Amino acid sequence: MLFLTAFVVGGLICVIGQLLLDLTTLTPAHVMTILVVGGAVLDGLGWYDPLIKFAGAGATVPITSFGNALVHGAMAEAQQYGIIGLITGIFEVTSAGISAAIIFGFLTALFARARG
């Protein structure tokens, strides 16, 4: 049942993104930004953690989870360090994912030939 729940919730998040691409004139960058901000807003309202408990990987794998991580990091550090913690918390929590994207993007650019 856990796998089914994760599949359905993750699929619904992907369907929302696909519908935004197909039914609007938004670019993929706009849709990605909307999904990240949506995850951040849901976390700010306290709704994303219950979604994670319900759906597991179905809620932690999609891009909306990145917005959730940004808000979580910022709020945790803000409680400890005040206003400067808002900025440092964002980078502390998401630095591994951002660093991996940069490193793997660089390695791909070294070994793959660009087309176009």
N, CA, C and O atoms as CSV, one atom per row, in Angstrom:
chain,resi,resn,atom,element,x,y,z
A,1,MET,N,N,0.826,-1.201,0.000
A,1,MET,CA,C,0.000,0.000,0.000
A,1,MET,C,C,0.871,1.266,0.000
A,1,MET,O,O,0.501,2.278,-0.596
A,2,LEU,N,N,2.034,1.201,0.675
A,2,LEU,CA,C,2.926,2.361,0.709
A,2,LEU,C,C,3.418,2.728,-0.687
A,2,LEU,O,O,3.513,3.905,-1.034
A,3,PHE,N,N,3.728,1.706,-1.484
A,3,PHE,CA,C,4.207,1.961,-2.836
A,3,PHE,C,C,3.121,2.601,-3.694
A,3,PHE,O,O,3.393,3.509,-4.480
A,4,LEU,N,N,1.918,2.132,-3.542
A,4,LEU,CA,C,0.796,2.682,-4.309
A,4,LEU,C,C,0.547,4.143,-3.932
A,4,LEU,O,O,0.336,4.990,-4.800
A,5,THR,N,N,0.572,4.424,-2.641
A,5,THR,CA,C,0.360,5.803,-2.181
A,5,THR,C,C,1.459,6.722,-2.709
A,5,THR,O,O,1.180,7.821,-3.189
A,6,ALA,N,N,2.701,6.269,-2.618
A,6,ALA,CA,C,3.811,7.080,-3.119
A,6,ALA,C,C,3.674,7.309,-4.626
A,6,ALA,O,O,3.907,8.416,-5.113
A,7,PHE,N,N,3.300,6.275,-5.350
A,7,PHE,CA,C,3.132,6.380,-6.798
A,7,PHE,C,C,2.033,7.375,-7.158
A,7,PHE,O,O,2.207,8.202,-8.054
A,8,VAL,N,N,0.913,7.296,-6.466
A,8,VAL,CA,C,-0.226,8.166,-6.784
A,8,VAL,C,C,0.094,9.624,-6.456
A,8,VAL,O,O,-0.164,10.511,-7.269
A,9,VAL,N,N,0.650,9.875,-5.280
A,9,VAL,CA,C,0.942,11.259,-4.891
A,9,VAL,C,C,2.045,11.847,-5.768
A,9,VAL,O,O,1.916,12.971,-6.254
A,10,GLY,N,N,3.123,11.098,-5.973
A,10,GLY,CA,C,4.182,11.576,-6.865
A,10,GLY,C,C,3.671,11.787,-8.275
A,10,GLY,O,O,4.050,12.750,-8.941
A,11,GLY,N,N,2.816,10.893,-8.728
A,11,GLY,CA,C,2.221,11.030,-10.053
A,11,GLY,C,C,1.336,12.262,-10.168
A,11,GLY,O,O,1.340,12.942,-11.194
A,12,LEU,N,N,0.582,12.546,-9.118
A,12,LEU,CA,C,-0.273,13.738,-9.141
A,12,LEU,C,C,0.550,15.021,-9.197
A,12,LEU,O,O,0.174,15.973,-9.881
A,13,ILE,N,N,1.664,15.046,-8.482
A,13,ILE,CA,C,2.539,16.223,-8.538
A,13,ILE,C,C,3.078,16.386,-9.967
A,13,ILE,O,O,3.137,17.498,-10.492
A,14,CYS,N,N,3.466,15.277,-10.582
A,14,CYS,CA,C,3.953,15.328,-11.964
A,14,CYS,C,C,2.850,15.726,-12.938
A,14,CYS,O,O,3.102,16.455,-13.897
A,15,VAL,N,N,1.641,15.258,-12.700
A,15,VAL,CA,C,0.500,15.618,-13.558
A,15,VAL,C,C,0.240,17.120,-13.473
A,15,VAL,O,O,-0.039,17.760,-14.487
A,16,ILE,N,N,0.329,17.677,-12.281
A,16,ILE,CA,C,0.141,19.127,-12.132
A,16,ILE,C,C,1.173,19.874,-12.980
A,16,ILE,O,O,0.830,20.816,-13.694
A,17,GLY,N,N,2.428,19.452,-12.901
A,17,GLY,CA,C,3.470,20.083,-13.713
A,17,GLY,C,C,3.217,19.923,-15.200
A,17,GLY,O,O,3.383,20.871,-15.968
A,18,GLN,N,N,2.819,18.736,-15.606
A,18,GLN,CA,C,2.564,18.495,-17.026
A,18,GLN,C,C,1.373,19.293,-17.530
A,18,GLN,O,O,1.406,19.819,-18.642
A,19,LEU,N,N,0.323,19.389,-16.724
A,19,LEU,CA,C,-0.835,20.195,-17.115
A,19,LEU,C,C,-0.460,21.665,-17.258
A,19,LEU,O,O,-0.928,22.345,-18.172
A,20,LEU,N,N,0.387,22.154,-16.351
A,20,LEU,CA,C,0.840,23.539,-16.467
A,20,LEU,C,C,1.618,23.751,-17.767
A,20,LEU,O,O,1.503,24.803,-18.395
A,21,LEU,N,N,2.393,22.772,-18.162
A,21,LEU,CA,C,3.139,22.885,-19.421
A,21,LEU,C,C,2.218,22.808,-20.638
A,21,LEU,O,O,2.376,23.569,-21.593
A,22,ASP,N,N,1.266,21.894,-20.598
A,22,ASP,CA,C,0.416,21.649,-21.770
A,22,ASP,C,C,-0.687,22.672,-21.955
A,22,ASP,O,O,-1.039,23.002,-23.088
A,23,LEU,N,N,-1.241,23.180,-20.863
A,23,LEU,CA,C,-2.419,24.037,-20.963
A,23,LEU,C,C,-2.124,25.523,-20.840
A,23,LEU,O,O,-3.030,26.345,-20.982
A,24,THR,N,N,-0.886,25.876,-20.582
A,24,THR,CA,C,-0.526,27.290,-20.460
A,24,THR,C,C,0.648,27.576,-21.391
A,24,THR,O,O,1.166,26.678,-22.056
A,25,THR,N,N,1.049,28.813,-21.427
A,25,THR,CA,C,2.220,29.195,-22.216
A,25,THR,C,C,3.464,29.292,-21.338
A,25,THR,O,O,4.456,29.902,-21.737
A,26,LEU,N,N,3.420,28.702,-20.155
A,26,LEU,CA,C,4.562,28.741,-19.247
A,26,LEU,C,C,5.702,27.887,-19.778
A,26,LEU,O,O,5.475,26.847,-20.397
A,27,THR,N,N,6.921,28.330,-19.535
A,27,THR,CA,C,8.100,27.556,-19.918
A,27,THR,C,C,8.398,26.524,-18.826
A,27,THR,O,O,7.876,26.636,-17.717
A,28,PRO,N,N,9.221,25.534,-19.125
A,28,PRO,CA,C,9.599,24.567,-18.090
A,28,PRO,C,C,10.235,25.230,-16.858
A,28,PRO,O,O,10.033,24.775,-15.733
A,29,ALA,N,N,10.992,26.291,-17.072
A,29,ALA,CA,C,11.589,26.998,-15.934
A,29,ALA,C,C,10.516,27.627,-15.050
A,29,ALA,O,O,10.633,27.613,-13.825
A,30,HIS,N,N,9.473,28.175,-15.666
A,30,HIS,CA,C,8.375,28.745,-14.894
A,30,HIS,C,C,7.651,27.667,-14.086
A,30,HIS,O,O,7.337,27.864,-12.913
A,31,VAL,N,N,7.394,26.544,-14.717
A,31,VAL,CA,C,6.683,25.453,-14.045
A,31,VAL,C,C,7.516,24.920,-12.882
A,31,VAL,O,O,6.983,24.654,-11.804
A,32,MET,N,N,8.818,24.764,-13.097
A,32,MET,CA,C,9.682,24.292,-12.027
A,32,MET,C,C,9.667,25.266,-10.852
A,32,MET,O,O,9.613,24.854,-9.693
A,33,THR,N,N,9.714,26.552,-11.158
A,33,THR,CA,C,9.678,27.564,-10.107
A,33,THR,C,C,8.351,27.522,-9.362
A,33,THR,O,O,8.329,27.637,-8.137
A,34,ILE,N,N,7.258,27.361,-10.076
A,34,ILE,CA,C,5.942,27.269,-9.443
A,34,ILE,C,C,5.880,26.075,-8.507
A,34,ILE,O,O,5.336,26.182,-7.407
A,35,LEU,N,N,6.427,24.940,-8.924
A,35,LEU,CA,C,6.394,23.747,-8.081
A,35,LEU,C,C,7.279,23.900,-6.844
A,35,LEU,O,O,6.906,23.453,-5.759
A,36,VAL,N,N,8.442,24.525,-6.997
A,36,VAL,CA,C,9.312,24.760,-5.828
A,36,VAL,C,C,8.628,25.714,-4.851
A,36,VAL,O,O,8.600,25.455,-3.648
A,37,VAL,N,N,8.082,26.804,-5.359
A,37,VAL,CA,C,7.385,27.758,-4.493
A,37,VAL,C,C,6.150,27.112,-3.874
A,37,VAL,O,O,5.833,27.370,-2.713
A,38,GLY,N,N,5.456,26.282,-4.634
A,38,GLY,CA,C,4.300,25.566,-4.086
A,38,GLY,C,C,4.689,24.677,-2.923
A,38,GLY,O,O,3.987,24.641,-1.912
A,39,GLY,N,N,5.804,23.954,-3.046
A,39,GLY,CA,C,6.294,23.132,-1.943
A,39,GLY,C,C,6.674,23.964,-0.742
A,39,GLY,O,O,6.431,23.566,0.397
A,40,ALA,N,N,7.273,25.127,-0.990
A,40,ALA,CA,C,7.645,26.022,0.109
A,40,ALA,C,C,6.401,26.562,0.812
A,40,ALA,O,O,6.357,26.621,2.041
A,41,VAL,N,N,5.409,26.950,0.046
A,41,VAL,CA,C,4.168,27.470,0.637
A,41,VAL,C,C,3.453,26.389,1.442
A,41,VAL,O,O,2.981,26.639,2.551
A,42,LEU,N,N,3.378,25.184,0.874
A,42,LEU,CA,C,2.738,24.084,1.601
A,42,LEU,C,C,3.470,23.784,2.909
A,42,LEU,O,O,2.839,23.471,3.918
A,43,ASP,N,N,4.800,23.879,2.889
A,43,ASP,CA,C,5.550,23.667,4.124
A,43,ASP,C,C,5.312,24.809,5.100
A,43,ASP,O,O,5.186,24.585,6.304
A,44,GLY,N,N,5.252,26.026,4.587
A,44,GLY,CA,C,4.975,27.169,5.454
A,44,GLY,C,C,3.615,27.076,6.132
A,44,GLY,O,O,3.437,27.545,7.256
A,45,LEU,N,N,2.672,26.475,5.449
A,45,LEU,CA,C,1.339,26.282,6.029
A,45,LEU,C,C,1.266,25.056,6.944
A,45,LEU,O,O,0.262,24.828,7.620
A,46,GLY,N,N,2.352,24.274,6.950
A,46,GLY,CA,C,2.373,23.073,7.778
A,46,GLY,C,C,1.710,21.874,7.143
A,46,GLY,O,O,1.355,20.926,7.843
A,47,TRP,N,N,1.532,21.892,5.827
A,47,TRP,CA,C,0.832,20.811,5.140
A,47,TRP,C,C,1.776,19.816,4.465
A,47,TRP,O,O,1.359,18.706,4.134
A,48,TYR,N,N,3.048,20.197,4.255
A,48,TYR,CA,C,3.930,19.303,3.510
A,48,TYR,C,C,4.414,18.134,4.356
A,48,TYR,O,O,4.547,17.024,3.840
A,49,ASP,N,N,4.680,18.350,5.628
A,49,ASP,CA,C,5.110,17.237,6.493
A,49,ASP,C,C,4.052,16.144,6.603
A,49,ASP,O,O,4.393,14.965,6.504
A,50,PRO,N,N,2.772,16.491,6.806
A,50,PRO,CA,C,1.767,15.422,6.775
A,50,PRO,C,C,1.693,14.710,5.428
A,50,PRO,O,O,1.425,13.510,5.374
A,51,LEU,N,N,1.927,15.440,4.346
A,51,LEU,CA,C,1.947,14.810,3.021
A,51,LEU,C,C,3.110,13.822,2.919
A,51,LEU,O,O,2.957,12.742,2.348
A,52,ILE,N,N,4.260,14.182,3.465
A,52,ILE,CA,C,5.408,13.275,3.461
A,52,ILE,C,C,5.117,12.040,4.298
A,52,ILE,O,O,5.460,10.927,3.901
A,53,LYS,N,N,4.490,12.224,5.445
A,53,LYS,CA,C,4.150,11.073,6.289
A,53,LYS,C,C,3.150,10.155,5.592
A,53,LYS,O,O,3.186,8.938,5.773
A,54,PHE,N,N,2.267,10.739,4.803
A,54,PHE,CA,C,1.258,9.958,4.090
A,54,PHE,C,C,1.843,9.267,2.862
A,54,PHE,O,O,1.585,8.086,2.629
A,55,ALA,N,N,2.632,10.005,2.073
A,55,ALA,CA,C,3.062,9.505,0.770
A,55,ALA,C,C,4.515,9.060,0.703
A,55,ALA,O,O,4.909,8.439,-0.284
A,56,GLY,N,N,5.308,9.345,1.690
A,56,GLY,CA,C,6.707,8.932,1.675
A,56,GLY,C,C,7.469,9.506,0.500
A,56,GLY,O,O,7.484,10.719,0.289
A,57,ALA,N,N,8.106,8.626,-0.267
A,57,ALA,CA,C,8.919,9.056,-1.401
A,57,ALA,C,C,8.095,9.761,-2.477
A,57,ALA,O,O,8.651,10.516,-3.275
A,58,GLY,N,N,6.812,9.537,-2.515
A,58,GLY,CA,C,5.964,10.220,-3.474
A,58,GLY,C,C,5.930,11.726,-3.252
A,58,GLY,O,O,5.621,12.490,-4.166
A,59,ALA,N,N,6.250,12.147,-2.035
A,59,ALA,CA,C,6.284,13.571,-1.727
A,59,ALA,C,C,7.707,14.099,-1.552
A,59,ALA,O,O,7.925,15.307,-1.642
A,60,THR,N,N,8.679,13.219,-1.304
A,60,THR,CA,C,10.045,13.696,-1.077
A,60,THR,C,C,10.897,13.716,-2.333
A,60,THR,O,O,11.922,14.397,-2.361
A,61,VAL,N,N,10.510,12.994,-3.370
A,61,VAL,CA,C,11.319,12.939,-4.591
A,61,VAL,C,C,11.025,14.086,-5.556
A,61,VAL,O,O,11.973,14.622,-6.131
A,62,PRO,N,N,9.779,14.494,-5.770
A,62,PRO,CA,C,9.521,15.558,-6.757
A,62,PRO,C,C,10.131,16.902,-6.356
A,62,PRO,O,O,10.559,17.086,-5.216
A,63,ILE,N,N,10.164,17.823,-7.296
A,63,ILE,CA,C,10.778,19.134,-7.108
A,63,ILE,C,C,10.107,19.936,-5.994
A,63,ILE,O,O,10.731,20.833,-5.427
A,64,THR,N,N,8.873,19.638,-5.677
A,64,THR,CA,C,8.208,20.352,-4.586
A,64,THR,C,C,8.917,20.126,-3.261
A,64,THR,O,O,8.846,20.976,-2.373
A,65,SER,N,N,9.589,19.013,-3.115
A,65,SER,CA,C,10.330,18.727,-1.896
A,65,SER,C,C,11.514,19.674,-1.724
A,65,SER,O,O,11.947,19.924,-0.599
A,66,PHE,N,N,12.038,20.200,-2.820
A,66,PHE,CA,C,13.139,21.159,-2.730
A,66,PHE,C,C,12.661,22.437,-2.039
A,66,PHE,O,O,13.375,22.995,-1.206
A,67,GLY,N,N,11.466,22.897,-2.378
A,67,GLY,CA,C,10.898,24.058,-1.696
A,67,GLY,C,C,10.669,23.776,-0.228
A,67,GLY,O,O,10.897,24.638,0.621
A,68,ASN,N,N,10.219,22.576,0.070
A,68,ASN,CA,C,10.028,22.151,1.448
A,68,ASN,C,C,11.356,22.196,2.208
A,68,ASN,O,O,11.405,22.682,3.339
A,69,ALA,N,N,12.429,21.695,1.597
A,69,ALA,CA,C,13.739,21.697,2.243
A,69,ALA,C,C,14.256,23.112,2.468
A,69,ALA,O,O,14.873,23.394,3.495
A,70,LEU,N,N,14.006,24.000,1.512
A,70,LEU,CA,C,14.435,25.384,1.676
A,70,LEU,C,C,13.789,26.031,2.892
A,70,LEU,O,O,14.464,26.688,3.685
A,71,VAL,N,N,12.497,25.847,3.036
A,71,VAL,CA,C,11.778,26.453,4.160
A,71,VAL,C,C,12.207,25.808,5.477
A,71,VAL,O,O,12.411,26.502,6.473
A,72,HIS,N,N,12.343,24.481,5.482
A,72,HIS,CA,C,12.760,23.791,6.709
A,72,HIS,C,C,14.124,24.284,7.177
A,72,HIS,O,O,14.307,24.586,8.356
A,73,GLY,N,N,15.069,24.364,6.265
A,73,GLY,CA,C,16.410,24.820,6.618
A,73,GLY,C,C,16.421,26.250,7.106
A,73,GLY,O,O,17.079,26.575,8.095
A,74,ALA,N,N,15.696,27.100,6.415
A,74,ALA,CA,C,15.653,28.510,6.798
A,74,ALA,C,C,15.022,28.691,8.173
A,74,ALA,O,O,15.529,29.459,8.990
A,75,MET,N,N,13.939,28.003,8.432
A,75,MET,CA,C,13.254,28.169,9.724
A,75,MET,C,C,14.072,27.597,10.886
A,75,MET,O,O,14.119,28.190,11.964
A,76,ALA,N,N,14.712,26.452,10.667
A,76,ALA,CA,C,15.516,25.853,11.733
A,76,ALA,C,C,16.698,26.743,12.093
A,76,ALA,O,O,16.987,26.943,13.273
A,77,GLU,N,N,17.373,27.271,11.100
A,77,GLU,CA,C,18.517,28.139,11.367
A,77,GLU,C,C,18.077,29.496,11.905
A,77,GLU,O,O,18.790,30.096,12.708
A,78,ALA,N,N,16.922,29.987,11.480
A,78,ALA,CA,C,16.424,31.264,11.987
A,78,ALA,C,C,16.118,31.190,13.479
A,78,ALA,O,O,16.304,32.168,14.203
A,79,GLN,N,N,15.654,30.041,13.934
A,79,GLN,CA,C,15.387,29.886,15.354
A,79,GLN,C,C,16.674,29.923,16.163
A,79,GLN,O,O,16.673,30.402,17.297
A,80,GLN,N,N,17.779,29.422,15.599
A,80,GLN,CA,C,19.045,29.408,16.314
A,80,GLN,C,C,19.824,30.705,16.165
A,80,GLN,O,O,20.368,31.221,17.142
A,81,TYR,N,N,19.880,31.237,14.940
A,81,TYR,CA,C,20.781,32.350,14.659
A,81,TYR,C,C,20.092,33.646,14.244
A,81,TYR,O,O,20.768,34.619,13.909
A,82,GLY,N,N,18.793,33.677,14.259
A,82,GLY,CA,C,18.077,34.893,13.902
A,82,GLY,C,C,18.002,35.107,12.404
A,82,GLY,O,O,17.954,34.148,11.634
A,83,ILE,N,N,17.992,36.351,11.997
A,83,ILE,CA,C,17.752,36.705,10.605
A,83,ILE,C,C,18.831,36.152,9.667
A,83,ILE,O,O,18.518,35.773,8.538
A,84,ILE,N,N,20.086,36.097,10.107
A,84,ILE,CA,C,21.143,35.557,9.253
A,84,ILE,C,C,20.942,34.060,9.021
A,84,ILE,O,O,21.400,33.520,8.014
A,85,GLY,N,N,20.270,33.401,9.937
A,85,GLY,CA,C,19.987,31.983,9.795
A,85,GLY,C,C,19.045,31.678,8.644
A,85,GLY,O,O,19.067,30.575,8.099
A,86,LEU,N,N,18.215,32.647,8.268
A,86,LEU,CA,C,17.335,32.436,7.117
A,86,LEU,C,C,18.142,32.139,5.866
A,86,LEU,O,O,17.785,31.265,5.076
A,87,ILE,N,N,19.235,32.874,5.692
A,87,ILE,CA,C,20.054,32.701,4.499
A,87,ILE,C,C,20.946,31.469,4.624
A,87,ILE,O,O,21.017,30.655,3.703
A,88,THR,N,N,21.622,31.333,5.751
A,88,THR,CA,C,22.542,30.206,5.908
A,88,THR,C,C,21.801,28.877,5.939
A,88,THR,O,O,22.324,27.870,5.462
A,89,GLY,N,N,20.608,28.856,6.486
A,89,GLY,CA,C,19.839,27.621,6.555
A,89,GLY,C,C,19.445,27.090,5.194
A,89,GLY,O,O,19.432,25.880,4.969
A,90,ILE,N,N,19.127,27.993,4.292
A,90,ILE,CA,C,18.762,27.585,2.931
A,90,ILE,C,C,19.929,26.866,2.278
A,90,ILE,O,O,19.750,25.818,1.658
A,91,PHE,N,N,21.119,27.425,2.416
A,91,PHE,CA,C,22.285,26.824,1.770
A,91,PHE,C,C,22.759,25.566,2.480
A,91,PHE,O,O,23.249,24.638,1.837
A,92,GLU,N,N,22.618,25.525,3.786
A,92,GLU,CA,C,23.076,24.359,4.541
A,92,GLU,C,C,22.292,23.104,4.180
A,92,GLU,O,O,22.873,22.036,3.991
A,93,VAL,N,N,20.983,23.233,4.085
A,93,VAL,CA,C,20.137,22.071,3.827
A,93,VAL,C,C,20.209,21.620,2.368
A,93,VAL,O,O,20.154,20.421,2.094
A,94,THR,N,N,20.329,22.539,1.448
A,94,THR,CA,C,20.252,22.188,0.026
A,94,THR,C,C,21.603,22.128,-0.669
A,94,THR,O,O,21.663,21.858,-1.869
A,95,SER,N,N,22.678,22.370,0.049
A,95,SER,CA,C,23.986,22.441,-0.600
A,95,SER,C,C,24.409,21.131,-1.249
A,95,SER,O,O,25.045,21.154,-2.303
A,96,ALA,N,N,24.077,19.999,-0.657
A,96,ALA,CA,C,24.483,18.714,-1.251
A,96,ALA,C,C,23.820,18.514,-2.616
A,96,ALA,O,O,24.484,18.109,-3.570
A,97,GLY,N,N,22.536,18.790,-2.715
A,97,GLY,CA,C,21.839,18.632,-3.989
A,97,GLY,C,C,22.319,19.602,-5.042
A,97,GLY,O,O,22.489,19.230,-6.203
A,98,ILE,N,N,22.539,20.840,-4.648
A,98,ILE,CA,C,23.018,21.838,-5.596
A,98,ILE,C,C,24.434,21.498,-6.056
A,98,ILE,O,O,24.747,21.595,-7.242
A,99,SER,N,N,25.281,21.101,-5.116
A,99,SER,CA,C,26.657,20.728,-5.467
A,99,SER,C,C,26.681,19.529,-6.406
A,99,SER,O,O,27.451,19.512,-7.366
A,100,ALA,N,N,25.853,18.531,-6.144
A,100,ALA,CA,C,25.800,17.357,-7.015
A,100,ALA,C,C,25.359,17.755,-8.421
A,100,ALA,O,O,25.915,17.265,-9.404
A,101,ALA,N,N,24.373,18.635,-8.526
A,101,ALA,CA,C,23.913,19.068,-9.848
A,101,ALA,C,C,25.023,19.780,-10.613
A,101,ALA,O,O,25.182,19.573,-11.816
A,102,ILE,N,N,25.786,20.613,-9.924
A,102,ILE,CA,C,26.885,21.327,-10.581
A,102,ILE,C,C,27.981,20.356,-11.021
A,102,ILE,O,O,28.459,20.425,-12.153
A,103,ILE,N,N,28.376,19.451,-10.123
A,103,ILE,CA,C,29.454,18.509,-10.430
A,103,ILE,C,C,29.062,17.577,-11.570
A,103,ILE,O,O,29.833,17.396,-12.513
A,104,PHE,N,N,27.866,16.980,-11.494
A,104,PHE,CA,C,27.457,16.055,-12.547
A,104,PHE,C,C,27.194,16.777,-13.863
A,104,PHE,O,O,27.426,16.213,-14.932
A,105,GLY,N,N,26.719,18.001,-13.800
A,105,GLY,CA,C,26.558,18.793,-15.020
A,105,GLY,C,C,27.896,19.081,-15.674
A,105,GLY,O,O,28.029,19.018,-16.896
A,106,PHE,N,N,28.887,19.397,-14.852
A,106,PHE,CA,C,30.233,19.650,-15.369
A,106,PHE,C,C,30.826,18.383,-15.983
A,106,PHE,O,O,31.376,18.425,-17.084
A,107,LEU,N,N,30.716,17.259,-15.276
A,107,LEU,CA,C,31.247,16.001,-15.795
A,107,LEU,C,C,30.553,15.583,-17.093
A,107,LEU,O,O,31.198,15.081,-18.015
A,108,THR,N,N,29.265,15.788,-17.157
A,108,THR,CA,C,28.535,15.471,-18.379
A,108,THR,C,C,29.018,16.359,-19.532
A,108,THR,O,O,29.180,15.888,-20.658
A,109,ALA,N,N,29.243,17.622,-19.248
A,109,ALA,CA,C,29.728,18.536,-20.289
A,109,ALA,C,C,31.113,18.142,-20.773
A,109,ALA,O,O,31.445,18.360,-21.939
A,110,LEU,N,N,31.935,17.559,-19.886
A,110,LEU,CA,C,33.269,17.134,-20.304
A,110,LEU,C,C,33.232,15.942,-21.267
A,110,LEU,O,O,34.009,15.877,-22.220
A,111,PHE,N,N,32.325,15.008,-21.007
A,111,PHE,CA,C,32.322,13.757,-21.754
A,111,PHE,C,C,31.251,13.654,-22.833
A,111,PHE,O,O,31.313,12.759,-23.676
A,112,ALA,N,N,30.285,14.540,-22.821
A,112,ALA,CA,C,29.216,14.492,-23.816
A,112,ALA,C,C,29.415,15.629,-24.816
A,112,ALA,O,O,29.922,16.698,-24.480
A,113,ARG,N,N,29.011,15.371,-26.017
A,113,ARG,CA,C,29.126,16.374,-27.066
A,113,ARG,C,C,27.794,17.094,-27.214
A,113,ARG,O,O,26.761,16.460,-27.426
A,114,ALA,N,N,27.818,18.397,-27.105
A,114,ALA,CA,C,26.588,19.180,-27.222
A,114,ALA,C,C,26.087,19.183,-28.651
A,114,ALA,O,O,26.866,19.222,-29.604
A,115,ARG,N,N,24.773,19.142,-28.781
A,115,ARG,CA,C,24.130,19.228,-30.096
A,115,ARG,C,C,23.360,20.525,-30.177
A,115,ARG,O,O,22.819,21.006,-29.182
A,116,GLY,N,N,23.317,21.076,-31.347
A,116,GLY,CA,C,22.472,22.247,-31.541
A,116,GLY,C,C,23.154,23.526,-31.693
A,116,GLY,O,O,22.502,24.556,-31.860
